Amino acid sequence: MDVIAIGETMISLTPGSRGLMRNATSFIPKIAGAETNTLIGLSRLGHQTGWVSQLGDDELGAMVLKEVRGEGVDTTYVKLDSTKNTGVFFKEIADSSDVRVFYYRKKSAASFMNPEILNESYIANAKYLFISGITPAISKTCRKTIFRAIQIAQENDVQIVFDPNVRRKLWEEKEAKETLLQIIEQSDIILPGKNEGKFIFGDENCEQIGKACIKLGAKLAVVKLGDQGAYFTTKNSEGYVPAYPVPKVIDPVGAGDAFATGLLSGLLDKLSIKDAVDRACLTGAIATTFTGDYEGLPDRKLLQQYKKIENREDVER
């Protein structure tokens, strides 16, 4: 595998019309999870991806498996639990700048993941292990699973990519900061947003956030700046990459996962760091023009329609 990821994917229920959920008359079910969003995006771009997780052995779990497998992601190590349910959340979209998420994931099948779910050789033979800050927030056993996966990756020279993806609703602030810092210290590539950097380091300056990650041991830090692009830094280089123009944002949820998709794809394709970040900015921008967490993730053809990496053409319309 090029990339292995560990995390929960749930069923997302979005009202058929925009506005408050109390006024909804129908809901549209889709699958959503930071890790599978990224894996699906990478699969569409031709990379080999695998997902490690746990689902309820129920119809919602079957829906998740059907969609993820259909996108070409390997699910060999996704366990089904007949005694637990697949998680659900509701996404309320008043407008593109006002999106609210309500979780119903407590005691979900994925929250009971433990290190025994991990196959060491599966992780050891990957190029990258992708993890987010969501999984360790779900439960203590999930946290143990993530740290064990990190250990396996380190023992086998697998690059660890960490997107903090802070979810304050899932855990206490002190515990969150301590855990996220521990993971950053053990990761090779860090992908924080400005708000996440402020939460973890107490500083919203993108350069200070990036350098704080490098100081803790990361080889590369890429700070996501939304419509301002991204800032990247290593021990020996740094720079800014501008964002791509988006005429109209339809759904901003999932843009960060699309960003991770573009960056990892670029690194797997042996692009320079700057060009990989440029691809990340592009995939993130494209994702916001579609409804859904992963529906707007491009394949190679769509990627080239929007932009040729070599000369940074304007978005085609």
CORPETA-V262125 format. One record per helix or strand. SS is the DSSP state (hx for helix, st for strand). FROM is the first residue (numbers start at 1). TO is the last residue. If there is no record, write none. Layout:
ss->(SS:SS)
from->(FROM:FROM)
to->(TO:TO)
//
This chain:
ss->(st:st:hx:st:hx:st:hx:st:st:st:st:st:hx:hx:hx:st:hx:hx:st:hx:hx:st:st:hx:hx:st:hx:st:st:hx:hx:hx)
from->(3:10:21:27:34:49:59:74:85:88:98:108:109:115:120:128:135:140:159:168:173:189:193:194:206:220:226:230:238:255:273:300)
to->(6:15:23:32:44:56:70:81:85:95:104:108:112:117:124:132:138:155:163:170:185:190:193:201:215:224:228:233:241:268:287:306)
//
